[in-house]
């Protein structure tokens, strides 16, 4: 074999190597699928409570490698604040007043970084609630099923972190606890 033939083989192998790596390590644009599972939970002096929403929009750039999620960036999720419902109109009304939904229509999350932590990730980003933006860190799992990626996690915080006075009812005899959690189970699908 002459030098020219060896050079062609070498060049071909390098090209195949780069193509293989590109195919297994590709970043793609994704859009939040309908039917998000979003829930806010907390306590009160009367009972524990939760409010749920399945309405949100979002987008992400997700990197997959060998059938697994390895990274995500430019992730945004926006939920209309008045889409969360408790099933009790009085409680909903108090919650919307506390969230100042007349002026701040949405609850938003914007991811800055996704860091590998054990078998899952830690999400680092910003939540905007009632018009106040605060940084947040919380654990997340990511699973790939077919072409869809599902993220699950929970962010615990205090209402007062977002300048929200915990709502009261029945002339102040029932008071919402300051500690609440946002739970999410959201699926992203490739943008068509």
HELIX and SHEET records of a PDB file:
HELIX    1   1 UNK A    3  UNK A   24  1                                  22    
HELIX    2   2 UNK A   81  UNK A   83  5                                   3    
HELIX    3   3 UNK A   89  UNK A   98  1                                  10    
HELIX    4   4 UNK A  159  UNK A  162  5                                   4    
SHEET    1   A10 UNK A  49  UNK A  53  0                                        
SHEET    2   A10 UNK A  37  UNK A  44 -1                                        
SHEET    3   A10 UNK A 174  UNK A 190 -1                                        
SHEET    4   A10 UNK A  25  UNK A  32 -1                                        
SHEET    5   A10 UNK A  57  UNK A  65 -1                                        
SHEET    6   A10 UNK A  68  UNK A  80 -1                                        
SHEET    7   A10 UNK A 106  UNK A 117 -1                                        
SHEET    8   A10 UNK A 120  UNK A 129 -1                                        
SHEET    9   A10 UNK A 132  UNK A 145 -1                                        
SHEET   10   A10 UNK A 148  UNK A 158 -1                                        
SHEET    1   B 4 UNK A  49  UNK A  53  0                                        
SHEET    2   B 4 UNK A  37  UNK A  44 -1                                        
SHEET    3   B 4 UNK A 174  UNK A 190 -1                                        
SHEET    4   B 4 UNK A 168  UNK A 169 -1                                        
END                                                                             
